[in-house]
Amino acid sequence: MRSIKFFLLAFVLFSIGGYAQTVRLPYNDDSGWMLVDLKVNNKPMTFLFDTGWDGLSIRSSLLKEFYVGEAISAVDANNVVQAVPTIYVDSLKVGNYTFRHLPFTDFESFPMINDPIFNCYKIDGILGNVIYKDKVLEIDPIKKEIIIQDFSPELVDTLLKDNFTSVQSYPLEMDTRIVVPVEVGHGAIRPFLLDTGDNGYLTVTADRGLLAYLSGLKFNSYISVGSIGAFGMNESINRTLITQEARIKIGKMALENEELTFSASDDTYQIGVEFIKQFHMYYLPSFKLLYLKKVQNNPIVSTLEKVGYGIAYIEGKYMVAAIHEKEKTVRLGDVVLSIDGQPMEQLCGYRKYLQRSKKQPKLEVLRNGEKLTL
């Protein structure tokens, strides 16, 4: 997701080629993300699978012994740069294959790890896009399985015969990152990052070239406080627009009446995990080709559209960080103590809870030192 996505400015990508096994990795998406069970140094752990994360990351406190390598420079979504230490582990078992002596960044160097959602779902690290370098990545949302395999004639037959839509991805220095052209509206093509670590749907910067298209749509307007990156939050006031009427086109596949979030952030073009999980997907890094086939519909509506406000974990508190511009009850900065009587500390995955709620949730908040029920 955007709040946890960061970009490495300098990282020596290692080759994981040379193995011929097909790696099958079931995932659990109760959190919204794709969470996978791995073994690091023979210790079972849960990782977030993130196609927008360059490298591997792990909580260093989970490892009794490890080798510390040189620090690297990283910059997050708010353009904050920080040096992050690297550590090496003896083994990483992914599915039925074991990788040896791999470099990780220290997950505990990123303040975003303080968000209780990482403890809530017991996330120990991040499995980034280098894991499928020089291989073929497949995501099957029906079987809930991530597959890493070699290119084969059987794969060609599948892609040609099963009505997959092909999309040529952009050539990038980081060739494992998946960035594809998406047409928004009629003729406006933007480079979208396909990011399983973004727990949203579709997000686009409200740039000048899209304003005319946006003006012809029905949308709701929200005010939000800043944006959260890997190294913290900026405190700017932003305006976010969300429509349910967007038309997008990926390759030859046209989709109507899609939810699209127009962001004030610069150069934010994201395909989030909730959109991705509608498609059986193959990505061939060596050919820069993405293949998609829609296999299910996603009924999820963003939290902002569902309840009219958004909650974020900021400086040790659950705070209302976004509201509909006409909201009269909930206010920006309200500290949320409970939802429907459930204390926030016990409400694992409150974002999903809000999305699935069949009625407007009841909040208990702290405002100017006074407890209120809204």
Summary of the structure (lengths in Angstrom):
residues: 374
radius of gyration: 20.7
end to end distance: 28.7
largest distance: 66.5
contacts: 1170
relative contact order: 0.15
helix: 15%
strand: 45%
